[in-house]
């Protein structure tokens, strides 16, 4: 299921990026659309540059590689991203595992940063896939809330416990909004947070994301 989502979101992102242009804003602080495309290209195609995305001591190497990649024409970078040939992302199960959430979130980073953006209706397959991502990857991110955390699908009522304990906070929303919430997109996600005042405050103040 995640294979389909990673492919459709990749193509949608690559369709949208040229439409809004390389200088258009994104939800990633300090990044325009070209910066975001460069990040994704380095992440998939640079053995030297990719590790520093997650490993802080290597961040300077990533910055150096990114600066070199950024000199390439924008359209060429988008085309390289659209066709992940001869990279680990060309292997379906790796692409699905690493890119389903990545491309969904970054696609929304571009969409929702534009002044005329509107919510989109996700089909049942996409919603189910995003729910699974929120329920699994969300367990790692939930620790930043520093309180027990449950997520609830507003379309079906299904729940998943991300962090067990007393004084639970419940975050309710569509699967797409829950994924954005857990990935730290506080300004645009549409969720409700229920629980004690203390629990809700902890969740609202948490710095979610990877």
N, C-alpha and C positions, 0 to 999 in steps of 0.2 A: 504493500500500500504506500509506503513512504517513497518507493521508487517513482511512482506516478507523480506524487506531489513535488519531489525534487526536480523532476524534468519540467513540469508545467510552470513552476515558479521561476526556474532559471530562464525559460523562454519568455515568460511575461516580463521579467526584470529587463532582459535584453531588448525587448520590444519597447518598453517604456523609456529606458535611459536615453536613446536618441530623440525620442519625442519631446522630452522636457529639456534636453541639452546638458552638456557637461558642467555648466556653471550653475545649474539649478540646485536648490538646497536639499538637504536630507535631514533626517532626525538624528543622525550621528553628529554630535557636536564638533564643529570645526571642519566637517567634510562636506564638499559638494558632490555632485553625482560622479564626476570623474574620479575623485578621491576614493569613493566607494567601489567603483569598478576596478581601480588599481589594487585596492585591498583584496578583492576577490581573485583577481588574476595572480597576485603574488601568493595568496593562500593556496591556490591550486597548482601553480606552475613553477614555483621557485623552491627548490630544495634548500637553498641557502636562506632565503628570506622568510619562508613560512614559519619556522620554529619560533621566531621572535614575536609572533602575534600573541602567543600565550606565555612564552618564557621571557620575563622582563629583562634579565641580563643580556639577552640577545636582541632586544628591541632596536638598538642602534643599527644592527645589521639589516633588520627589516626596513628601517627608514631609508638606509642607503639603497637597498634594492628597489624599494618603492619609488624613490626619486628617479632612478634610471628608467623604470617601467613607465612612469608618468610622462616621459618625453615622447612616447609613442603616440601616434594619432588616436584620438578617442574612438573613432569608428572601428579601427583595427583592434583595439582592446576589447570592445564589445563583441566583435566577431570571434575573438579568441575565447572569450568567456562562453559564448553561445555554443561553441563546438569543443567540448573538452576532450579532444583526441590526444592520445599518447600521454595521458595523465591518470593519476589514481581515480579521478572523478569520472573517467570513462568506464570504470568497472561498476556495474549497476548497484551491487549491494553496498559498496563503499560510498558511492554517491548518495544513496538513500540514507545511510546511517549518518553521514557527516553534513549533508546539504539540504535535507528537507526543511528543517527549521531555519537554517542559515539563509536560504534563498527566500523563504516566505517572509522572514523578518526584514531582510534587507529590501525586498520588493516593497513592503509596506513602509520602510524608511523613506523610500523615494515617493511613493504615492501620497502618504499622509503629510509630507512636508510641503506639498503644493497647495496653493490657496483655494483651489476649486475641487479638492478631493472629496469623495463621498464614500461611505461604507460600501463594501461589495458583498454580495451574497455568495458564500462558499457552498459548494454542493455537499451532499451527504458524505461522499468518500473523503473529501478534503477535511470536513469537520471531524470525522472519526479519526483520521490520521493525526490531525493537530491535537485532538484530545489525548491520543496515545503518547504523543511527544510531550505534552504538558504533564501527563501523569508519570512519565518515566524521567525525563531530563529535569523536570521540575523538582524532583527530590533533592538533587544537588543544589539547586538554586534556593530552595526553601530554607536552607540553613541560615541564610542571610537575614531572614525575618526575626530570628532569635525568639521565636515562639511557635507552638504547634500550629500547623497550617493545613487546611483542607481546601481543595478546589471543587467547584460544583458547576456542571454544565447547565446553563440557563435554558437550553432547548430541550433537554431530556431529564434533568434532575439527577443525573448520575454524579457520584462524588468519588474523589480519590484523596486519600490521606498522604500528604507529602512529608509531614513531620508530626510524629505522635507526641502526645502529652496532654496536660490539663490547660485550661484557659485557651481554648482553640479559637483561631480566627478563620473564617470561611470567606474565600474569594469566589464570587459568582459571576459568570459571564459566558458568552459563546466561546467555543474552543479557540478560535482565532484571537479573541481578546485576552484570553488567559495566557496564551503563548507570548503575546506581546507584553503582558504584565510581567511574566516571569523573566523575560529578557530585558526588563528595565525600561520599557517605553511608557513611562508614567503619564506623559502629557497627552497621549492620544487614545489609550486603551479605554474601553467602556466596560468597567466592572463595578460590582458592589462588594463592599467588605463589611462583614458582620462579625460581632464578637464583643467582648468587654472593651471599655475605653482603652485600657492598657494594651490589649492585644491588637486592636485596630491601629493604635498609634505606632506600635512596633512595625506592623506591616507597612503602613504608609511611609514610615521613615527608613525602611530598608532599602539598600542599594542593590536591587536585583540585577541579574545578568551574569554573564560568564566573566 
